[in-house]
Every structure is written in structure tokens, then in C-alpha cells.
């Protein structure tokens, strides 16, 4: 068996883990953000520039990497220790603030317009977790139960594409209450994104074929991939959201996923799993084609849910925490019912249970952000009000929009997540072609993963502002050319 076949067998025929383990990881991911903010608040004038990047990496990336590798078995202990550290840092900050405020006991409340900040944080977190996992999965140090399940099952990596689709729809134009543009104009404005995704899809397929890189066809099919799915979802949701209200989009999403599940239950799922010969272009990519219905339905539901979450901006932090937590518990209940009555989670077909699970997982991560900051705002309202920007992951530069001077990892990730994921894929492919990941020791594996994430985030932060400036110039030039032709 050659190296590619060995790697393919290593990531195949896996069954995932319990959804409660995945929720446990999200609790840990959510607590990293306020711990990092409180630590930076203790030393606001000493941690700047490149030092800020290194501190961000140590406080955000190191714990995340170890929770997915060497320390995974100790996850409950890590979560408990993280909350102890959270309260210890907040106590130190509170004491420091009290000394500087001349004994003033006037209490302030934390700003309530934070649900959108939490959504952006969740998107950035899931992107970082995905970037870490796509390389880590090729090493023995990564728990096999967190890798993608072969058919039925819930691994951490099964969250990837679904959470990307759902979180993008949460912050879509329709979710934020922007006025409609009309189908033609909306398609024109979104065509650049769709075209980029299609180009990336073709390039990825070609690169896999040329290099002989191991490709698990059970995920999307022979030629289909993640970028193709995103392109189809993007075009579909733009058209539907321009034709219907958000409430109707939600109804169409529910109807679509119910019809999709009915077809799967009536034999489509069995055909894909047991009788597919992959003799034609359609059957060769049947997983990707069939799952699009589920992902489009997920995106339509996400747009309406995004509207509800942005509405929480008008409520207090405590009310927001209660509502998002109730919403999360409701979808966890629906997921368990669907798992028992309909069929288990299947990412390959994006079935009903998978859609419900993704909604519950992402809302759980948002709910944990609300809960953490609600607790801190109740215990230490003064220091939270004073250091609000740091706690929300913002420095003085990204508050002013000067991202070229900003070294905050998550603040940079808020804006261009697709390109971060693309760069992660390219670096993962290069590492797999150069290094024998299968036979690497645990120490070597962790060193490689840490180095990979460090270089990935550093290159992204340095290069992205320049690429954005170039894109802005190209967009302006295209717009000006179109106006000149019209004249």
C-alpha cells in the first residue's frame, strides 16, 4: 500500500463521537476569547504590534491545538481550569480598576449591542478550528473520533461545511435588514463571489488529479468539493432571498429539508451508500449534488435565524443569553428526536438531522459567548465597560478600521474567512506532499501543527490588507469602465 492509499485508509471508515463531546469542545472554544481579552486588559500599553500577534497566538491557538491533540482526553479538566483562570483574571482586573477609580462604586452595564460581535467571533473560531483540523487529521495525535464520519456519525470535522454555510447566512444581506436590490442586480453583485468559488473548485479538482493527492470520494464525490457546494448555495440563496421575505425563506427551508429527507428515506440514501457505480458524471458526484438541497435549506433557515439574533441587539445582555440558550436547547432537543425517529446525522447527504445539529451547534457556541460575558458583566461591570473593545477582540487600530496596523488574529479573520480557508488548504496540501504525516511521532506532529498555524495566521495578517486594497482598486476600475461604456 503506497503512502496516498495509507493516508486515505487512515481517514476512512470512521464513526465519529457523541454530540456531547462536540458541544464540550465548543464550551472550551468560547471561553478562550474572554480569557484572552482580560489578559490583554491587564497590560494594555505593553502588548502592541507584533507582540500582540504572539500573545494572541499563545492565548487562542495554543490551547485550541492542544485541546484537539494531546489534551483531548482531559477536556473536562481543561474547561474547569479555563473558567478558574477567567475569574482569576477578571478579579485582578477589577482590583486594578478599583484602585484607579478612587473608590468609586458607580456601576455601569456592559454595552448590549454585542450579538453581532459574537456571531463574527463564532465564524472566526470555526474557521480556525477547521484550519487546524484539516492538517491535524492526517496525524495520529488527532483523535480519530473527531475526524469526519464515513456515513452516519458526528465528528468535529463534520461541522465544517455546515457551519460555514450557516454562519455565512447569519450575516447575509437579508439577515441584516438591507433593502432588496432585485434579482438581476443581486446576482450581478454576488457573481464575483460565485465565480471565485467556481474557479477555486476547478483548481482544487485539477490539483488533486495532477498531484495524485489522496481524495476521499465519499465526502462530496469524484469532482465535487467544498467550494462547489458554497457556490451553488450562494447563487441559490441570493435568488430566493430577493424573491421572498425572510419568513417565506424560512418556510421554504423547512419544506425543502423535509422533502429532501423524504427522498433520502425512500431509497436515495441507500442508493448513494450501497449501489452507486460512479459510471457517469452525475453518479460520480452524487453526494455533492444531493447534499446541496440540505445545505441550501440550512442557509435559508440561517438567514431567518440571523435576523432573530441581530434583533437581540435591542435587548440586554442577560435577555440575549436567556433567549439564545433557550433557542439552542430547543434545537438540541429537535436533533435528538430526529436522530431517534428519522435517522442519525449524515453529513454526506446533509439530511434533516444534520441540518438541525448544525443549527444547534452554532447557536450553542453563540449562547456560550453570551453566558460568559453575562457572568462577567454581573460580577465586574466596571472593568468590562472600561475594556470593552479588548474583550470583544478589538484593538485601537481595528476599531478605527486601520487593519494594516492591526495584529489581532480574530479581527483580521472576521473580514476574509474564505481566503484564510483557501490558504489553509494550500498549506495543508504542501505539508502532506512534503512530510510523511502518517509515521510522525506525537511530538513531531504537534510541532508541525503549531508551526503551520503560526505561519498561516502570520502570512494571512500581513498579506490580506494588501490583497484587499488591490481588490478595491480592481472593483473601482471595473465600475468606472462600466460607467464610461454606459455614457
NORQUI-V759572 format. One record per residue. N is the residue number from 1. SS is DSSP state (H for helix, E for strand, L for the rest). Layout:
{{N	SS} {N	SS}}
This chain:
{{1	L} {2	L} {3	H} {4	H} {5	H} {6	H} {7	H} {8	H} {9	H} {10	H} {11	L} {12	L} {13	L} {14	L} {15	L} {16	E} {17	E} {18	L} {19	H} {20	H} {21	H} {22	H} {23	H} {24	H} {25	H} {26	H} {27	H} {28	H} {29	H} {30	H} {31	H} {32	H} {33	H} {34	H} {35	H} {36	H} {37	H} {38	H} {39	H} {40	H} {41	H} {42	H} {43	L} {44	L} {45	L} {46	L} {47	L} {48	L} {49	H} {50	H} {51	H} {52	H} {53	H} {54	H} {55	H} {56	H} {57	H} {58	H} {59	H} {60	H} {61	H} {62	H} {63	H} {64	H} {65	H} {66	H} {67	H} {68	L} {69	L} {70	L} {71	L} {72	H} {73	H} {74	H} {75	H} {76	H} {77	H} {78	H} {79	H} {80	H} {81	H} {82	H} {83	H} {84	H} {85	H} {86	H} {87	H} {88	H} {89	H} {90	H} {91	H} {92	H} {93	H} {94	H} {95	H} {96	H} {97	H} {98	H} {99	H} {100	H} {101	L} {102	L} {103	L} {104	L} {105	L} {106	L} {107	L} {108	L} {109	L} {110	L} {111	L} {112	L} {113	L} {114	L} {115	H} {116	H} {117	H} {118	H} {119	H} {120	H} {121	H} {122	H} {123	H} {124	H} {125	H} {126	H} {127	H} {128	H} {129	H} {130	H} {131	H} {132	H} {133	H} {134	H} {135	H} {136	H} {137	L} {138	L} {139	L} {140	L} {141	L} {142	L} {143	L} {144	H} {145	H} {146	H} {147	L} {148	L} {149	L} {150	L} {151	L} {152	E} {153	L} {154	E} {155	L} {156	H} {157	H} {158	H} {159	H} {160	H} {161	H} {162	H} {163	H} {164	H} {165	H} {166	H} {167	H} {168	H} {169	H} {170	H} {171	L} {172	L} {173	L} {174	L} {175	L} {176	L} {177	L} {178	L} {179	L} {180	L} {181	L} {182	L} {183	H} {184	H} {185	H} {186	H} {187	H} {188	H} {189	H} {190	H} {191	H} {192	H} {193	H} {194	H} {195	H} {196	H} {197	H} {198	H} {199	H} {200	H} {201	H} {202	H} {203	H} {204	H} {205	H} {206	H} {207	H} {208	H} {209	H} {210	H} {211	H} {212	L} {213	L} {214	L} {215	L} {216	L} {217	H} {218	H} {219	H} {220	H} {221	L} {222	L} {223	L} {224	L} {225	L} {226	H} {227	H} {228	H} {229	H} {230	H} {231	H} {232	H} {233	H} {234	H} {235	H} {236	H} {237	H} {238	H} {239	H} {240	H} {241	H} {242	H} {243	H} {244	L} {245	L} {246	H} {247	H} {248	H} {249	H} {250	H} {251	H} {252	H} {253	H} {254	H} {255	H} {256	H} {257	H} {258	H} {259	H} {260	H} {261	H} {262	H} {263	H} {264	H} {265	H} {266	H} {267	H} {268	H} {269	H} {270	H} {271	H} {272	H} {273	H} {274	H} {275	H} {276	L} {277	L} {278	L} {279	L} {280	L} {281	H} {282	H} {283	H} {284	H} {285	L} {286	H} {287	H} {288	H} {289	H} {290	H} {291	H} {292	H} {293	H} {294	H} {295	H} {296	H} {297	H} {298	H} {299	H} {300	H} {301	H} {302	H} {303	H} {304	H} {305	H} {306	H} {307	H} {308	H} {309	H} {310	H} {311	H} {312	H} {313	H} {314	H} {315	L} {316	L} {317	H} {318	H} {319	H} {320	H} {321	H} {322	H} {323	H} {324	H} {325	H} {326	H} {327	H} {328	H} {329	H} {330	H} {331	H} {332	H} {333	H} {334	H} {335	H} {336	H} {337	H} {338	H} {339	H} {340	H} {341	H} {342	L} {343	L} {344	L} {345	L} {346	E} {347	L} {348	L} {349	L} {350	L} {351	L} {352	H} {353	H} {354	H} {355	H} {356	H} {357	H} {358	H} {359	H} {360	H} {361	H} {362	H} {363	H} {364	H} {365	H} {366	H} {367	H} {368	H} {369	H} {370	H} {371	H} {372	H} {373	H} {374	H} {375	H} {376	H} {377	H} {378	H} {379	H} {380	L} {381	H} {382	H} {383	H} {384	H} {385	H} {386	H} {387	L} {388	H} {389	H} {390	H} {391	H} {392	L} {393	L} {394	L} {395	L} {396	H} {397	H} {398	H} {399	H} {400	L} {401	L} {402	L} {403	H} {404	H} {405	H} {406	L} {407	L} {408	L} {409	H} {410	H} {411	H} {412	H} {413	H} {414	L} {415	L} {416	L} {417	H} {418	H} {419	H} {420	H} {421	H} {422	H} {423	H} {424	H} {425	H} {426	H} {427	H} {428	H} {429	H} {430	H} {431	H} {432	H} {433	H} {434	H} {435	L} {436	L} {437	H} {438	H} {439	H} {440	L} {441	L} {442	H} {443	H} {444	H} {445	H} {446	H} {447	H} {448	H} {449	H} {450	H} {451	H} {452	H} {453	H} {454	H} {455	H} {456	H} {457	H} {458	H} {459	H} {460	H} {461	H} {462	H} {463	H} {464	H} {465	H} {466	H} {467	H} {468	H} {469	H} {470	H} {471	H} {472	H} {473	H} {474	H} {475	H} {476	H} {477	H} {478	H} {479	H} {480	H} {481	H} {482	H} {483	H} {484	H} {485	H} {486	H} {487	L}}
